Amino acid sequence: MKFNHLLVSSDKQAIIEVEGLARPLTIFHLTDCHMNETDDREGAGALVESIRAYGLDALDTRHRFERALAYADEHAVDCVALTGDAVNGATQGNLDYLTGRLEALQAPYLYTPGNHDWEYPFEPWNEETRKAQYPKFDRLREAIRLFGR
């Protein structure tokens, strides 16, 4: 399969010709959003650690994420691809928020967790933690979402 990257005059898009593609596709790519919607369901310690470790402006980050998803809906994209670090931590608040927003999208999505997605407050960043936390994203990682509802 051959790819050809075309020059565009906008920093908001890339056009890639893909040999053999049946029709043009618009894929909206989001990465490294680093949302933090952790709440106190896992205890005050997890909430405080989440805020300490990821003291980003949660309201601004959420606003930008919401605007990006609204843009995808407004432009009737064929697919939304999220390629890691959508959230900071596999906490229930983050998972509930992300699941709700992705399920509300008009377009199908493809989601691949990154290291910040599966990390967890007070847990080391290692293979054991990844194996323990990664299954929390199974519902979001189902490939069927890419091909229809």
Backbone as a ProteinNet text record, in pm:
[ID]
protein_1_A
[PRIMARY]
MKFNHLLVSSDKQAIIEVEGLARPLTIFHLTDCHMNETDDREGAGALVESIRAYGLDALDTRHRFERALAYADEHAVDCVALTGDAVNGATQGNLDYLTGRLEALQAPYLYTPGNHDWEYPFEPWNEETRKAQYPKFDRLREAIRLFGR
[TERTIARY]
85.5	0	90.3	60.5	138.9	64.9	143.5	90.9	158.9	84.3	140	89.4	180	143.9	140.1	23.7	6.4	31.5	86.3	105.8	-28.8	-51.2	-174.2	-136.4	-228	-198.9	-254.1	-290.4	-348	-273.2	-253.5	-191.3	-294.5	-419.6	-525.7	-558	-487.2	-518.2	-395.8	-403.2	-305.5	-386.3	-342	-407.6	-309.2	-352.8	-269.3	-347.1	-292.8	-352.5	-310.6	-408.5	-381.7	-424.9	-328.2	-356.8	-457.5	-559.4	-657.6	-772.6	-773.1	-881.5	-1008.5	-1117.9	-1241.9	-1303.6	-1287	-1343.7	-1263.8	-1274.3	-1203.8	-1257.6	-1170.3	-1207.4	-1152.8	-1229.7	-1182.8	-1165.3	-1040.7	-1008.8	-963.6	-1032.5	-999.8	-910.8	-788.4	-688.5	-670.3	-687	-663.5	-559.1	-463.5	-364.5	-319.1	-278.4	-220.7	-309.5	-437.2	-530.9	-508.7	-470.1	-438.6	-552.3	-672.4	-787.5	-769.8	-822.2	-819.7	-954.8	-1037.7	-1171.4	-1182.7	-1068.1	-1067	-1152.7	-1232	-1313.4	-1277.3	-1360.5	-1325.4	-1376	-1424.7	-1477.2	-1371.4	-1245.1	-1138.9	-1071.5	-1130.5	-1078.9	-1011.8	-1003.7	-945.3	-798.5	-727	-585.5	-561.3	-641.1	-626.4	-659.8	-762	-798.4	-686	-634.5	-527.9	-403	-365.9	-247.7	-267.1	-386.7	-416.1	-401.9	-451.7	-439.6	-293.3	-220.9	-79.8	3.2	-16.6	63.4	24.8	-101.1	-150.5	-225.4	-156.6	-216.4	-241.9	-272.3	-305.2	-437.3	-464.8	-590.8	-703.6	-767.9	-868	-983.4	-1028.3	-1139.8	-1100.6	-980.6	-934.2	-912.7	-854	-829.7	-962.4	-1058.9	-1190.9	-1256.4	-1246.6	-1305	-1244.8	-1114.1	-1047.4	-1086.7	-1096.2	-1137.2	-1280	-1368.4	-1508.1	-1516.6	-1438.5	-1437.5	-1388.1	-1286.7	-1234.1	-1339.3	-1408.8	-1511.9	-1630.2	-1664.8	-1772.4	-1731.7	-1607.6	-1556	-1571.5	-1536.2	-1549.5	-1695.4	-1786	-1928.3	-1978.5	-1941.5	-1986.3	-1939	-1822	-1765.6	-1791.4	-1875.5	-1918.3	-1800.9	-1699.4	-1583	-1620.6	-1540.2	-1566	-1521.3	-1422.6	-1370	-1292.8	-1298.9	-1215.2	-1112.4	-984.7	-876.8	-809.5	-815.4	-749.2	-629.9	-510.2	-389.5	-305.2	-368.1	-293.9	-300.6	-300.1	-298.3	-418.8	-534.8	-658.2	-685.6	-656	-675	-546.5	-542.2	-429.7	-477	-467.5	-500.1	-628.1	-625.3	-739.7	-835.5	-868.2	-961.8	-1104.6	-1197.7	-1337.7	-1390.4	-1353.4	-1398.5	-1349.6	-1222.4	-1167.8	-1234.8	-1252.1	-1312.4	-1458.1	-1533.3	-1673.5	-1685.8	-1603.8	-1609.5	-1573.4	-1461	-1415.4	-1515.3	-1566.8	-1664.9	-1789.3	-1839.6	-1959.6	-1938.7	-1825.1	-1798.2	-1779.2	-1707.8	-1684.5	-1813.1	-1893.5	-2019.4	-2118.6	-2102	-2190.4	-2146.2	-2027.7	-1981.3	-2073.2	-2088.1	-2164.9	-2086.2	-1956.1	-1869.7	-1821.6	-1787.6	-1720.9	-1582.4	-1523.5	-1391.5	-1301	-1173.3	-1070.1	-986.8	-975.1	-907.4	-796.1	-677.8	-563.2	-507.3	-511.4	-458.8	-306.9	-261.6	-119.2	-78.8	46.2	95.1	26.7	-13.2	-82.5	-226.5	-285.4	-420.7	-423.3	-332.9	-339.3	-265	-193.1	-127.5	-234.6	-194.9	-291	-222.3	-291.6	-228.9	-164.8	-42.6	37.5	88	60.5	109.9	231.6	330.4	449	414.6	490.6	472.7	554	487.3	555.4	454.9	505.2	421.4	310	335.7	232.3	115.3	145.1	38.9	-36.9	36.5	-30.7	-125.3	-79.7	-163.6	-285.2	-269.6	-381	-483.2	-437	-525.6	-579.4	-503.7	-540.4	-679.6	-718.7	-852.6	-967.7	-944.2	-1049.7	-1092.1	-1006.7	-1033.1	-1089.7	-1116.8	-1161.6	-1282.4	-1379.2	-1501.1	-1470.3	-1372.8	-1336.3	-1247.7	-1179.9	-1085.6	-1147.8	-1274.4	-1337.6	-1331.6	-1266.8	-1249.2	-1383.5	-1485.7	-1617.9	-1667.1	-1623	-1665.8	-1624.1	-1513.5	-1466.1	-1558.9	-1628.7	-1704.7	-1855.8	-1900.7	-2044.2	-2096.7	-2219.4	-2279.1	-2384
-116.5	0	123.2	217	339.6	455.5	544.7	665.2	785	894	1017.2	1133.1	1200.4	1315	1439.7	1502.9	1622.4	1747.4	1848.4	1976	2045.9	2102.8	2177	2312.2	2407	2542.4	2566.7	2460.3	2474.8	2386.4	2437.2	2354.9	2270.3	2273.2	2197.2	2066.9	2038.7	1915.4	1862.3	1736.1	1670.3	1590.7	1589.3	1510.1	1402.9	1279.7	1165.8	1082.1	1068.3	980.3	837.1	747.3	607.3	527.3	462	382.8	272.5	259.8	154.2	185.9	302.6	341	360.1	300.1	302	441.1	522.9	657.7	744.9	877	964.6	945.1	946.8	935.8	1055.3	1101.9	1206.3	1143	1140.9	1085.5	1200.8	1218.1	1323.2	1261.2	1309.8	1251	1336.1	1272.6	1337.1	1256.1	1323.9	1254.8	1344.8	1283.3	1353.3	1465	1434.8	1532.9	1549.7	1443.9	1445.4	1501.8	1452.8	1490.8	1436.4	1508	1459.3	1486.1	1385.6	1394.6	1304.2	1276.8	1194.6	1261.2	1179.8	1230.9	1151.9	1158.2	1096	953.4	889.4	753.5	651.7	674.9	584.5	634.4	733.1	787.8	922.4	996.2	1130.1	1124.6	1019.7	1008.2	1002	922.8	911.8	1044.7	1112.3	1242.4	1343.8	1352	1447.8	1416.2	1288.8	1250.8	1282.3	1261.3	1291.7	1441.3	1521.4	1667	1709.5	1649.3	1683.3	1646.9	1526.2	1478.8	1545.6	1579.7	1636.7	1764.9	1860.7	1987.5	2078.6	2020.6	2100.8	2172.2	2268.7	2340.3	2250.8	2179.6	2080.5	2141.3	2260.7	2322.3	2358.4	2413.4	2449	2323.6	2220.6	2095.5	2033.8	2027.7	1973.1	2055.9	2187.6	2276	2247.6	2233.7	2206.4	2069	1969.6	1834.8	1837.1	1904.4	1915.5	1986.3	2093.2	2164.8	2074.7	1994.2	1903.4	1800.7	1743.3	1644.9	1710.7	1831.7	1904.4	1932.2	1967.4	1990.3	1863.4	1749.3	1622	1596.9	1622.8	1603.6	1703	1828.6	1932.2	1905.2	1845.3	1820.2	1678.3	1605	1470.7	1384.8	1375.7	1296	1148.5	1071.4	928.5	848.8	898.4	828.3	926.1	905.3	978.7	878.5	911	824.4	890	823.7	871.3	778.9	837	754.7	772.6	766.9	762.6	888.1	865.8	971.2	1064.6	1005.6	1084	1133.8	1049.1	1085.5	1060.3	1111.7	1087	993	864.3	766.3	690.4	562.9	474.2	480.5	601.2	618.5	612.1	582.8	570.3	699.8	813.6	941.9	963.1	934	947.3	852	725.6	626.1	659.6	701.3	736.9	855.9	957.3	1076.2	1040.4	971.2	936.5	846.3	746.4	655.9	733.1	817.6	895.2	984.6	1051	1142.1	1065.7	953.5	879	811.6	762.6	699.6	801.6	928.2	1032.6	1084.8	1046.9	1092.1	1042.6	1122.9	1080.1	981.1	997.8	911.1	792.5	683.3	575.5	622.4	551.5	592.2	471	499.9	400.7	457.1	382.9	431.1	334.2	388	310.4	379.7	313.7	376.3	394.6	503.5	529.3	508.7	534.5	510.4	597.9	718.1	803.2	757.1	692.6	639.8	530.4	433.6	318.7	336.5	447.9	465.6	485.3	469.5	479.2	541.2	630.7	696.2	596.3	625.3	548	414.9	384	260.1	290.8	199.8	224	212.1	282.2	271.2	151.3	36.3	-84.4	-178.8	-291.1	-386.4	-442.7	-462.2	-514.1	-416.8	-289.6	-189.4	-182.3	-183.2	-179.7	-298.5	-416.9	-537	-529.2	-467.8	-455.6	-351.2	-240.9	-129.1	-134.5	-191.2	-190.9	-250.1	-358.6	-414.2	-317.4	-214.6	-116.1	-45.5	-50	18.5	-74.2	-199.7	-296.6	-246.8	-192.8	-146.7	-36.7	47.5	157	110.7	-1.7	-48	-143.8	-173.5	-269.9	-219.5	-295.9	-256.5	-239.2	-306.2	-297.7	-152.9	-70	69	143.5	100.3	165.3	140.9	29	-10.9	5.9	64.2	91.1	60.7	99.1	83.5	-20.3
0	0	0	-86.7	-95.7	-30.5	29.9	91.9	27.8	14.2	-37.7	47.7	116.1	199.3	111.1	104.5	22.2	105.1	42.5	110	126.2	245.1	271.2	329.1	321.4	369.9	509.9	580.3	713	812	933	1036.7	1111.3	1065.5	1130.4	1058.9	950.6	879.4	808.3	777	691.4	590.4	468.5	365.9	321.2	332.4	295.9	195.6	77.3	-22.3	9.9	10.4	38.4	-83.6	-145.8	-265.1	-231.9	-315.7	-299.3	-206.1	-145.1	-55.1	-137.6	-95.8	-173.7	-183.8	-81.3	-80.8	13.2	0.6	95.7	237.4	334.6	475.6	551	646.7	736.5	873.6	919.4	1050.4	1139.7	1249.8	1345.8	1452.2	1462.7	1552	1677.3	1792.6	1922.2	1997.9	2056.4	2137.3	2251.1	2357.8	2472.8	2527.2	2543.8	2600.2	2750.5	2818.9	2961.4	3046.9	3020.9	3101.9	3243.3	3339.6	3477.3	3540.7	3539.1	3597.5	3720.1	3784.1	3904.9	4012.1	4080	4190.8	4316.6	4418.2	4545.8	4561.9	4455.4	4468.4	4510.7	4476.7	4519.6	4647	4707.9	4832.4	4812.3	4920.4	4915.4	4875.4	4916.3	4882.9	4733.6	4664	4518	4451.1	4500.1	4444.1	4465.6	4587.6	4617.9	4535.6	4525.7	4448.1	4299.9	4250.4	4111.2	4084.1	4175.4	4161	4174.2	4269.5	4288.1	4164	4114.9	4001.9	3870.8	3857.9	3732.1	3759.9	3816.7	3854.7	3736.3	3622	3504.9	3528	3448.5	3458.8	3407.5	3499.1	3460.8	3380.6	3418.9	3346.3	3203.6	3185.5	3052.2	2967.3	3027.7	2955.4	2912.3	3003.9	2970.2	2859.7	2869.8	2768.4	2630.7	2623.7	2495.7	2440.8	2528.8	2487.6	2434.2	2505.4	2461.4	2325.6	2308	2179.2	2067.1	2094.9	1992.4	1951.5	2047.6	2014.5	1943.2	1982.5	1912.8	1768.3	1746.7	1610.8	1527.7	1584.5	1513.6	1475.9	1568.3	1539.8	1434.8	1448.5	1354.8	1212.2	1197.9	1065.9	1016	1087.9	1046.3	999.8	1085.2	1050.4	1041.2	968.8	954.3	1075.9	1146.3	1263.4	1350.1	1480.7	1575.4	1627.6	1613.3	1660.6	1780.2	1894.3	2015.4	2039.8	2038.6	2039.9	2164.8	2277.1	2402	2485	2615.7	2715.8	2706	2681.5	2682.6	2824.1	2923.1	3063.8	3141.3	3260.7	3352	3461.7	3437.3	3539.6	3512.7	3548.6	3528.1	3645.8	3688.1	3799.5	3747	3836.3	3795.6	3735.4	3793.8	3739.5	3597.5	3572.3	3437	3339.5	3381.6	3293.6	3261.7	3362.2	3339.4	3245.3	3269.1	3183.5	3040	3021.9	2887.8	2816.6	2885.4	2824.9	2780.8	2867.5	2833.9	2713.6	2707.9	2595.3	2465.2	2468.8	2345.6	2296.3	2387.1	2345.6	2291.1	2324.2	2273.3	2136.4	2092.1	1960.2	1849.8	1747.3	1631.3	1546.2	1541.5	1461	1544.4	1478.8	1550.7	1593.8	1689.2	1736.7	1751.5	1750.5	1777.6	1890.7	1999.2	2118.9	2159	2177.4	2223.7	2347.4	2464.1	2585.2	2580	2638	2653.9	2799.1	2831.3	2966.7	3071.6	3036.6	3134.7	3155.1	3055.7	3073.1	3180	3169	3259	3391.2	3409.2	3539.4	3646.6	3771.4	3880	4001.3	4075.6	4190.5	4287.8	4326.2	4421.8	4367.5	4241.8	4182.4	4095.7	4092.8	4008.3	3860.3	3777.9	3632.7	3587.6	3582.3	3538.7	3473.2	3428	3355.7	3443.9	3571.1	3661.1	3672.5	3687	3695	3563.3	3452.1	3321.3	3307.4	3341.6	3330.9	3422.4	3538.3	3632.6	3588	3529.1	3496	3352.8	3260.8	3119.4	3091.8	3159	3132.2	3158.9	3239.6	3264.8	3135.7	3034.4	2908.1	2801.3	2835.7	2735	2655.6	2724.7	2655.9	2555.2	2586.8	2497	2382	2399.1	2298.2	2197.2	2210	2118.8	1975.7	1889	1749.5	1678.8	1723.9	1659.5	1655.2	1750.6	1755.1	1629.2	1569.2	1449.2	1330.1	1332.3	1214.7	1228	1332.7	1343.3	1481.3	1500.8	1635.4	1634.7
[MASK]
+++++++++++++++++++++++++++++++++++++++++++++++++++++++++++++++++++++++++++++++++++++++++++++++++++++++++++++++++++++++++++++++++++++++++++++++++++++

